[in-house]
Amino acid sequence: MQNHQYVFLGGLHRSGTSLLAKTLAEHPQISGFKDTGAFEDEGQWLQSVYPQAKVYGGAGRFGFVKASFMDENSDLVSAENAQRLFDEWKPYWDMTQPVLLEKSPPNLVRGRFLQAMFPNSFFIMMLRHPISVSCATAKWSNTSMYSLMEHWLRCHEGFERDRKYLQNVIVIKYENFVVSPQKTLDLLFEFIGVDSVPISTQINSHANQNYFIKWRQMKHEQGWLKNIYCQAIENIFEKRVNRFGYSLKDLEQVHSY
Protein backbone atom coordinates (compact mmCIF):
# COMPACT_ATOMS: atom_id res chain seq x y z
CA MET A 1 0.00 0.00 0.00
CA GLN A 2 2.85 2.37 0.78
CA ASN A 3 4.33 2.15 -2.71
CA HIS A 4 1.63 4.28 -4.36
CA GLN A 5 0.06 7.70 -4.24
CA TYR A 6 -3.71 7.68 -3.90
CA VAL A 7 -6.07 10.19 -5.47
CA PHE A 8 -9.76 10.22 -4.53
CA LEU A 9 -12.21 12.04 -6.77
CA GLY A 10 -15.61 13.08 -5.42
CA GLY A 11 -18.60 15.19 -6.36
CA LEU A 12 -22.35 14.71 -6.42
CA HIS A 13 -23.93 12.43 -9.00
CA ARG A 14 -24.15 14.18 -12.38
CA SER A 15 -21.35 16.60 -11.51
CA GLY A 16 -18.98 15.39 -14.21
CA THR A 17 -16.76 13.19 -12.06
CA SER A 18 -16.88 10.27 -14.52
CA LEU A 19 -15.65 12.49 -17.34
CA LEU A 20 -12.89 13.95 -15.19
CA ALA A 21 -11.82 10.51 -13.96
CA LYS A 22 -11.60 9.27 -17.55
CA THR A 23 -9.39 12.16 -18.65
CA LEU A 24 -7.14 11.92 -15.59
CA ALA A 25 -6.66 8.21 -16.20
CA GLU A 26 -5.31 8.95 -19.68
CA HIS A 27 -2.11 10.03 -17.98
CA PRO A 28 0.58 7.33 -18.34
CA GLN A 29 1.37 7.46 -14.62
CA ILE A 30 -2.22 7.36 -13.34
CA SER A 31 -4.34 4.23 -13.12
CA GLY A 32 -8.08 4.50 -12.70
CA PHE A 33 -10.86 1.93 -12.80
CA LYS A 34 -12.04 0.89 -16.25
CA ASP A 35 -14.36 -1.82 -17.58
CA THR A 36 -15.02 -3.11 -14.08
CA GLY A 37 -18.66 -3.95 -14.72
CA ALA A 38 -19.64 -1.65 -11.86
CA PHE A 39 -21.82 1.39 -12.45
CA GLU A 40 -19.63 4.22 -13.79
CA ASP A 41 -16.58 2.23 -12.59
CA GLU A 42 -17.06 3.68 -9.13
CA GLY A 43 -14.93 2.27 -6.35
CA GLN A 44 -17.85 2.28 -3.92
CA TRP A 45 -19.34 -0.71 -5.77
CA LEU A 46 -16.08 -2.67 -5.73
CA GLN A 47 -15.57 -2.96 -1.99
CA SER A 48 -17.26 -4.30 1.12
CA VAL A 49 -15.71 -2.11 3.83
CA TYR A 50 -18.06 0.89 3.94
CA PRO A 51 -21.70 1.46 2.89
CA GLN A 52 -22.49 2.51 -0.66
CA ALA A 53 -24.51 5.65 -1.30
CA LYS A 54 -27.58 3.56 -2.17
CA VAL A 55 -27.75 2.37 1.45
CA TYR A 56 -28.68 5.95 2.36
CA GLY A 57 -31.07 6.55 -0.51
CA GLY A 58 -28.68 6.98 -3.43
CA ALA A 59 -28.44 9.96 -5.78
CA GLY A 60 -30.13 13.08 -4.49
CA ARG A 61 -30.87 11.51 -1.13
CA PHE A 62 -27.77 10.17 0.63
CA GLY A 63 -26.71 13.59 1.94
CA PHE A 64 -29.78 13.77 4.17
CA VAL A 65 -28.51 10.84 6.24
CA LYS A 66 -25.96 11.73 8.90
CA ALA A 67 -24.23 8.35 8.60
CA SER A 68 -23.18 9.23 5.03
CA PHE A 69 -20.76 11.81 6.42
CA MET A 70 -17.80 9.67 7.48
CA ASP A 71 -14.59 10.85 9.12
CA GLU A 72 -11.56 9.59 11.01
CA ASN A 73 -13.73 8.78 14.02
CA SER A 74 -15.64 6.08 12.17
CA ASP A 75 -15.60 2.62 13.73
CA LEU A 76 -14.56 1.34 10.30
CA VAL A 77 -11.18 3.08 10.42
CA SER A 78 -8.54 0.44 11.09
CA ALA A 79 -5.37 -0.90 9.54
CA GLU A 80 -7.19 -4.16 8.79
CA ASN A 81 -10.01 -2.40 6.92
CA ALA A 82 -7.54 -0.22 5.03
CA GLN A 83 -5.71 -3.31 3.84
CA ARG A 84 -8.99 -5.00 2.95
CA LEU A 85 -10.11 -1.96 0.96
CA PHE A 86 -6.80 -1.88 -0.88
CA ASP A 87 -6.98 -5.61 -1.61
CA GLU A 88 -10.51 -5.30 -3.03
CA TRP A 89 -9.56 -2.39 -5.29
CA LYS A 90 -6.17 -3.75 -6.29
CA PRO A 91 -7.43 -6.05 -9.12
CA TYR A 92 -8.90 -3.03 -10.93
CA TRP A 93 -5.75 -0.90 -10.85
CA ASP A 94 -2.61 -1.17 -12.94
CA MET A 95 -0.22 -1.65 -10.07
CA THR A 96 2.77 -0.70 -12.23
CA GLN A 97 1.61 2.92 -12.10
CA PRO A 98 2.65 5.17 -9.19
CA VAL A 99 -0.67 7.04 -8.90
CA LEU A 100 -3.90 5.16 -8.19
CA LEU A 101 -7.21 6.95 -8.78
CA GLU A 102 -10.60 6.09 -7.29
CA LYS A 103 -13.83 7.94 -8.05
CA SER A 104 -17.17 7.77 -6.23
CA PRO A 105 -19.73 10.57 -5.67
CA PRO A 106 -19.94 10.13 -1.86
CA ASN A 107 -16.20 10.76 -1.58
CA LEU A 108 -17.37 14.37 -1.34
CA VAL A 109 -18.52 13.74 2.22
CA ARG A 110 -16.06 11.00 3.15
CA GLY A 111 -12.70 12.63 2.55
CA ARG A 112 -11.66 12.53 6.19
CA PHE A 113 -12.51 8.83 6.40
CA LEU A 114 -10.52 8.01 3.28
CA GLN A 115 -7.60 10.12 4.49
CA ALA A 116 -7.55 8.13 7.73
CA MET A 117 -7.48 4.91 5.74
CA PHE A 118 -4.93 6.15 3.17
CA PRO A 119 -2.74 8.81 4.85
CA ASN A 120 -1.24 11.54 2.67
CA SER A 121 -3.75 10.84 -0.10
CA PHE A 122 -4.92 13.55 -2.49
CA PHE A 123 -8.51 14.71 -2.96
CA ILE A 124 -10.13 16.29 -6.00
CA MET A 125 -13.68 17.52 -5.43
CA MET A 126 -15.81 18.61 -8.36
CA LEU A 127 -18.67 21.10 -8.22
CA ARG A 128 -21.31 21.72 -10.86
CA HIS A 129 -24.12 24.26 -10.96
CA PRO A 130 -26.92 23.11 -8.62
CA ILE A 131 -29.57 23.63 -11.30
CA SER A 132 -27.79 21.25 -13.67
CA VAL A 133 -27.12 18.67 -10.97
CA SER A 134 -30.68 18.84 -9.65
CA CYS A 135 -32.34 18.64 -13.07
CA ALA A 136 -30.11 15.73 -14.09
CA THR A 137 -30.64 13.85 -10.82
CA ALA A 138 -34.42 14.26 -10.66
CA LYS A 139 -35.13 11.23 -12.83
CA TRP A 140 -33.01 9.04 -10.53
CA SER A 141 -34.09 10.29 -7.13
CA ASN A 142 -37.79 10.89 -7.81
CA THR A 143 -37.63 13.89 -5.50
CA SER A 144 -38.57 17.55 -5.93
CA MET A 145 -36.31 20.33 -7.15
CA TYR A 146 -36.58 21.88 -3.71
CA SER A 147 -35.32 18.69 -2.09
CA LEU A 148 -32.54 18.29 -4.65
CA MET A 149 -31.38 21.86 -4.12
CA GLU A 150 -31.27 21.32 -0.36
CA HIS A 151 -29.38 18.06 -0.91
CA TRP A 152 -26.78 19.81 -3.10
CA LEU A 153 -26.22 22.38 -0.36
CA ARG A 154 -26.16 19.89 2.52
CA CYS A 155 -23.43 17.87 0.82
CA HIS A 156 -21.27 20.81 -0.22
CA GLU A 157 -21.68 22.57 3.11
CA GLY A 158 -20.65 19.31 4.78
CA PHE A 159 -17.56 19.15 2.58
CA GLU A 160 -16.70 22.72 3.52
CA ARG A 161 -16.77 21.76 7.18
CA ASP A 162 -14.41 18.86 6.44
CA ARG A 163 -12.17 20.72 4.06
CA LYS A 164 -9.86 22.19 6.69
CA TYR A 165 -9.04 18.68 7.92
CA LEU A 166 -7.89 17.42 4.51
CA GLN A 167 -4.15 17.77 3.97
CA ASN A 168 -4.17 17.68 0.15
CA VAL A 169 -7.38 18.87 -1.47
CA ILE A 170 -8.34 20.87 -4.54
CA VAL A 171 -11.78 21.93 -5.78
CA ILE A 172 -12.57 22.00 -9.49
CA LYS A 173 -15.68 23.50 -11.07
CA TYR A 174 -17.27 21.55 -13.88
CA GLU A 175 -17.91 24.77 -15.80
CA ASN A 176 -14.21 25.67 -15.81
CA PHE A 177 -13.20 22.14 -16.75
CA VAL A 178 -15.42 21.86 -19.83
CA VAL A 179 -14.42 25.31 -21.12
CA SER A 180 -10.68 24.86 -20.49
CA PRO A 181 -10.07 21.12 -20.06
CA GLN A 182 -6.35 21.12 -20.72
CA LYS A 183 -5.74 24.08 -18.43
CA THR A 184 -7.76 22.42 -15.68
CA LEU A 185 -5.95 19.11 -16.08
CA ASP A 186 -2.57 20.81 -16.07
CA LEU A 187 -3.55 22.31 -12.72
CA LEU A 188 -4.53 18.88 -11.43
CA PHE A 189 -1.40 17.19 -12.76
CA GLU A 190 0.69 19.78 -10.93
CA PHE A 191 -1.37 19.21 -7.78
CA ILE A 192 -0.85 15.46 -7.98
CA GLY A 193 2.82 15.86 -8.86
CA VAL A 194 3.02 14.39 -12.37
CA ASP A 195 4.09 15.96 -15.66
CA SER A 196 1.48 17.52 -17.91
CA VAL A 197 0.30 15.49 -20.90
CA PRO A 198 -2.21 16.39 -23.64
CA ILE A 199 -5.65 14.80 -23.41
CA SER A 200 -7.62 13.22 -26.24
CA THR A 201 -11.10 12.95 -24.72
CA GLN A 202 -13.70 15.12 -26.42
CA ILE A 203 -15.38 17.54 -24.02
CA ASN A 204 -18.83 19.07 -24.53
CA SER A 205 -18.58 22.62 -23.24
CA HIS A 206 -22.33 23.34 -23.50
CA ALA A 207 -23.87 20.51 -21.47
CA ASN A 208 -25.21 22.87 -18.80
CA GLN A 209 -27.34 24.74 -21.30
CA ASN A 210 -29.83 21.90 -21.72
CA TYR A 211 -30.57 21.99 -18.00
CA PHE A 212 -30.73 25.77 -17.89
CA ILE A 213 -33.27 25.68 -20.70
CA LYS A 214 -35.30 23.09 -18.80
CA TRP A 215 -35.27 25.26 -15.69
CA ARG A 216 -36.39 28.34 -17.59
CA GLN A 217 -39.18 26.33 -19.21
CA MET A 218 -40.35 25.23 -15.79
CA LYS A 219 -40.49 28.87 -14.73
CA HIS A 220 -42.14 30.40 -17.75
CA GLU A 221 -43.99 27.69 -19.69
CA GLN A 222 -45.62 25.47 -17.07
CA GLY A 223 -48.10 27.85 -15.52
CA TRP A 224 -48.17 30.47 -12.79
CA LEU A 225 -48.01 27.95 -9.93
CA LYS A 226 -44.77 26.43 -11.23
CA ASN A 227 -43.40 29.93 -11.74
CA ILE A 228 -44.09 30.80 -8.10
CA TYR A 229 -42.51 27.51 -7.02
CA CYS A 230 -39.31 28.15 -9.00
CA GLN A 231 -39.06 31.73 -7.77
CA ALA A 232 -39.45 30.50 -4.20
CA ILE A 233 -36.53 28.10 -4.71
CA GLU A 234 -34.42 30.94 -6.07
CA ASN A 235 -35.24 33.24 -3.17
CA ILE A 236 -34.78 30.63 -0.46
CA PHE A 237 -31.48 29.17 -1.68
CA GLU A 238 -29.79 32.04 -3.52
CA LYS A 239 -27.54 33.25 -0.69
CA ARG A 240 -26.40 29.75 0.25
CA VAL A 241 -25.66 28.96 -3.39
CA ASN A 242 -23.78 32.26 -3.80
CA ARG A 243 -21.26 31.05 -1.25
CA PHE A 244 -20.09 28.47 -3.79
CA GLY A 245 -19.77 30.96 -6.63
CA TYR A 246 -23.07 30.18 -8.34
CA SER A 247 -26.38 31.99 -8.72
CA LEU A 248 -29.90 30.68 -9.25
CA LYS A 249 -30.99 34.00 -10.70
CA ASP A 250 -28.06 34.46 -13.08
CA LEU A 251 -27.32 30.93 -14.25
CA GLU A 252 -24.27 31.85 -16.30
CA GLN A 253 -22.52 33.37 -13.30
CA VAL A 254 -19.59 31.24 -12.14
CA HIS A 255 -17.11 32.55 -9.62
CA SER A 256 -14.47 30.99 -7.45
CA TYR A 257 -15.17 30.74 -3.74
C-alpha positions as CSV (number, residue, x, y, z in Angstrom):
1,M,0.0,0.0,0.0
2,Q,2.8,2.4,0.8
3,N,4.3,2.1,-2.7
4,H,1.6,4.3,-4.4
5,Q,0.1,7.7,-4.2
6,Y,-3.7,7.7,-3.9
7,V,-6.1,10.2,-5.5
8,F,-9.8,10.2,-4.5
9,L,-12.2,12.0,-6.8
10,G,-15.6,13.1,-5.4
11,G,-18.6,15.2,-6.4
12,L,-22.3,14.7,-6.4
13,H,-23.9,12.4,-9.0
14,R,-24.2,14.2,-12.4
15,S,-21.4,16.6,-11.5
16,G,-19.0,15.4,-14.2
17,T,-16.8,13.2,-12.1
18,S,-16.9,10.3,-14.5
19,L,-15.6,12.5,-17.3
20,L,-12.9,14.0,-15.2
21,A,-11.8,10.5,-14.0
22,K,-11.6,9.3,-17.5
23,T,-9.4,12.2,-18.6
24,L,-7.1,11.9,-15.6
25,A,-6.7,8.2,-16.2
26,E,-5.3,8.9,-19.7
27,H,-2.1,10.0,-18.0
28,P,0.6,7.3,-18.3
29,Q,1.4,7.5,-14.6
30,I,-2.2,7.4,-13.3
31,S,-4.3,4.2,-13.1
32,G,-8.1,4.5,-12.7
33,F,-10.9,1.9,-12.8
34,K,-12.0,0.9,-16.3
35,D,-14.4,-1.8,-17.6
36,T,-15.0,-3.1,-14.1
37,G,-18.7,-4.0,-14.7
38,A,-19.6,-1.6,-11.9
39,F,-21.8,1.4,-12.5
40,E,-19.6,4.2,-13.8
41,D,-16.6,2.2,-12.6
42,E,-17.1,3.7,-9.1
43,G,-14.9,2.3,-6.4
44,Q,-17.8,2.3,-3.9
45,W,-19.3,-0.7,-5.8
46,L,-16.1,-2.7,-5.7
47,Q,-15.6,-3.0,-2.0
48,S,-17.3,-4.3,1.1
49,V,-15.7,-2.1,3.8
50,Y,-18.1,0.9,3.9
51,P,-21.7,1.5,2.9
52,Q,-22.5,2.5,-0.7
53,A,-24.5,5.7,-1.3
54,K,-27.6,3.6,-2.2
55,V,-27.8,2.4,1.4
56,Y,-28.7,5.9,2.4
57,G,-31.1,6.5,-0.5
58,G,-28.7,7.0,-3.4
59,A,-28.4,10.0,-5.8
60,G,-30.1,13.1,-4.5
61,R,-30.9,11.5,-1.1
62,F,-27.8,10.2,0.6
63,G,-26.7,13.6,1.9
64,F,-29.8,13.8,4.2
65,V,-28.5,10.8,6.2
66,K,-26.0,11.7,8.9
67,A,-24.2,8.4,8.6
68,S,-23.2,9.2,5.0
69,F,-20.8,11.8,6.4
70,M,-17.8,9.7,7.5
71,D,-14.6,10.9,9.1
72,E,-11.6,9.6,11.0
73,N,-13.7,8.8,14.0
74,S,-15.6,6.1,12.2
75,D,-15.6,2.6,13.7
76,L,-14.6,1.3,10.3
77,V,-11.2,3.1,10.4
78,S,-8.5,0.4,11.1
79,A,-5.4,-0.9,9.5
80,E,-7.2,-4.2,8.8
81,N,-10.0,-2.4,6.9
82,A,-7.5,-0.2,5.0
83,Q,-5.7,-3.3,3.8
84,R,-9.0,-5.0,2.9
85,L,-10.1,-2.0,1.0
86,F,-6.8,-1.9,-0.9
87,D,-7.0,-5.6,-1.6
88,E,-10.5,-5.3,-3.0
89,W,-9.6,-2.4,-5.3
90,K,-6.2,-3.7,-6.3
91,P,-7.4,-6.0,-9.1
92,Y,-8.9,-3.0,-10.9
93,W,-5.8,-0.9,-10.9
94,D,-2.6,-1.2,-12.9
95,M,-0.2,-1.7,-10.1
96,T,2.8,-0.7,-12.2
97,Q,1.6,2.9,-12.1
98,P,2.7,5.2,-9.2
99,V,-0.7,7.0,-8.9
100,L,-3.9,5.2,-8.2
101,L,-7.2,6.9,-8.8
102,E,-10.6,6.1,-7.3
103,K,-13.8,7.9,-8.0
104,S,-17.2,7.8,-6.2
105,P,-19.7,10.6,-5.7
106,P,-19.9,10.1,-1.9
107,N,-16.2,10.8,-1.6
108,L,-17.4,14.4,-1.3
109,V,-18.5,13.7,2.2
110,R,-16.1,11.0,3.2
111,G,-12.7,12.6,2.5
112,R,-11.7,12.5,6.2
113,F,-12.5,8.8,6.4
114,L,-10.5,8.0,3.3
115,Q,-7.6,10.1,4.5
116,A,-7.5,8.1,7.7
117,M,-7.5,4.9,5.7
118,F,-4.9,6.1,3.2
119,P,-2.7,8.8,4.9
120,N,-1.2,11.5,2.7
121,S,-3.8,10.8,-0.1
122,F,-4.9,13.6,-2.5
123,F,-8.5,14.7,-3.0
124,I,-10.1,16.3,-6.0
125,M,-13.7,17.5,-5.4
126,M,-15.8,18.6,-8.4
127,L,-18.7,21.1,-8.2
128,R,-21.3,21.7,-10.9
129,H,-24.1,24.3,-11.0
130,P,-26.9,23.1,-8.6
131,I,-29.6,23.6,-11.3
132,S,-27.8,21.3,-13.7
133,V,-27.1,18.7,-11.0
134,S,-30.7,18.8,-9.7
135,C,-32.3,18.6,-13.1
136,A,-30.1,15.7,-14.1
137,T,-30.6,13.9,-10.8
138,A,-34.4,14.3,-10.7
139,K,-35.1,11.2,-12.8
140,W,-33.0,9.0,-10.5
141,S,-34.1,10.3,-7.1
142,N,-37.8,10.9,-7.8
143,T,-37.6,13.9,-5.5
144,S,-38.6,17.5,-5.9
145,M,-36.3,20.3,-7.2
146,Y,-36.6,21.9,-3.7
147,S,-35.3,18.7,-2.1
148,L,-32.5,18.3,-4.7
149,M,-31.4,21.9,-4.1
150,E,-31.3,21.3,-0.4
151,H,-29.4,18.1,-0.9
152,W,-26.8,19.8,-3.1
153,L,-26.2,22.4,-0.4
154,R,-26.2,19.9,2.5
155,C,-23.4,17.9,0.8
156,H,-21.3,20.8,-0.2
157,E,-21.7,22.6,3.1
158,G,-20.7,19.3,4.8
159,F,-17.6,19.1,2.6
160,E,-16.7,22.7,3.5
161,R,-16.8,21.8,7.2
162,D,-14.4,18.9,6.4
163,R,-12.2,20.7,4.1
164,K,-9.9,22.2,6.7
165,Y,-9.0,18.7,7.9
166,L,-7.9,17.4,4.5
167,Q,-4.2,17.8,4.0
168,N,-4.2,17.7,0.2
169,V,-7.4,18.9,-1.5
170,I,-8.3,20.9,-4.5
171,V,-11.8,21.9,-5.8
172,I,-12.6,22.0,-9.5
173,K,-15.7,23.5,-11.1
174,Y,-17.3,21.5,-13.9
175,E,-17.9,24.8,-15.8
176,N,-14.2,25.7,-15.8
177,F,-13.2,22.1,-16.7
178,V,-15.4,21.9,-19.8
179,V,-14.4,25.3,-21.1
180,S,-10.7,24.9,-20.5
181,P,-10.1,21.1,-20.1
182,Q,-6.3,21.1,-20.7
183,K,-5.7,24.1,-18.4
184,T,-7.8,22.4,-15.7
185,L,-5.9,19.1,-16.1
186,D,-2.6,20.8,-16.1
187,L,-3.5,22.3,-12.7
188,L,-4.5,18.9,-11.4
189,F,-1.4,17.2,-12.8
190,E,0.7,19.8,-10.9
191,F,-1.4,19.2,-7.8
192,I,-0.9,15.5,-8.0
193,G,2.8,15.9,-8.9
194,V,3.0,14.4,-12.4
195,D,4.1,16.0,-15.7
196,S,1.5,17.5,-17.9
197,V,0.3,15.5,-20.9
198,P,-2.2,16.4,-23.6
199,I,-5.6,14.8,-23.4
200,S,-7.6,13.2,-26.2
201,T,-11.1,12.9,-24.7
202,Q,-13.7,15.1,-26.4
203,I,-15.4,17.5,-24.0
204,N,-18.8,19.1,-24.5
205,S,-18.6,22.6,-23.2
206,H,-22.3,23.3,-23.5
207,A,-23.9,20.5,-21.5
208,N,-25.2,22.9,-18.8
209,Q,-27.3,24.7,-21.3
210,N,-29.8,21.9,-21.7
211,Y,-30.6,22.0,-18.0
212,F,-30.7,25.8,-17.9
213,I,-33.3,25.7,-20.7
214,K,-35.3,23.1,-18.8
215,W,-35.3,25.3,-15.7
216,R,-36.4,28.3,-17.6
217,Q,-39.2,26.3,-19.2
218,M,-40.4,25.2,-15.8
219,K,-40.5,28.9,-14.7
220,H,-42.1,30.4,-17.8
221,E,-44.0,27.7,-19.7
222,Q,-45.6,25.5,-17.1
223,G,-48.1,27.9,-15.5
224,W,-48.2,30.5,-12.8
225,L,-48.0,27.9,-9.9
226,K,-44.8,26.4,-11.2
227,N,-43.4,29.9,-11.7
228,I,-44.1,30.8,-8.1
229,Y,-42.5,27.5,-7.0
230,C,-39.3,28.1,-9.0
231,Q,-39.1,31.7,-7.8
232,A,-39.5,30.5,-4.2
233,I,-36.5,28.1,-4.7
234,E,-34.4,30.9,-6.1
235,N,-35.2,33.2,-3.2
236,I,-34.8,30.6,-0.5
237,F,-31.5,29.2,-1.7
238,E,-29.8,32.0,-3.5
239,K,-27.5,33.3,-0.7
240,R,-26.4,29.8,0.2
241,V,-25.7,29.0,-3.4
242,N,-23.8,32.3,-3.8
243,R,-21.3,31.0,-1.2
244,F,-20.1,28.5,-3.8
245,G,-19.8,31.0,-6.6
246,Y,-23.1,30.2,-8.3
247,S,-26.4,32.0,-8.7
248,L,-29.9,30.7,-9.2
249,K,-31.0,34.0,-10.7
250,D,-28.1,34.5,-13.1
251,L,-27.3,30.9,-14.2
252,E,-24.3,31.8,-16.3
253,Q,-22.5,33.4,-13.3
254,V,-19.6,31.2,-12.1
255,H,-17.1,32.5,-9.6
256,S,-14.5,31.0,-7.4
257,Y,-15.2,30.7,-3.7
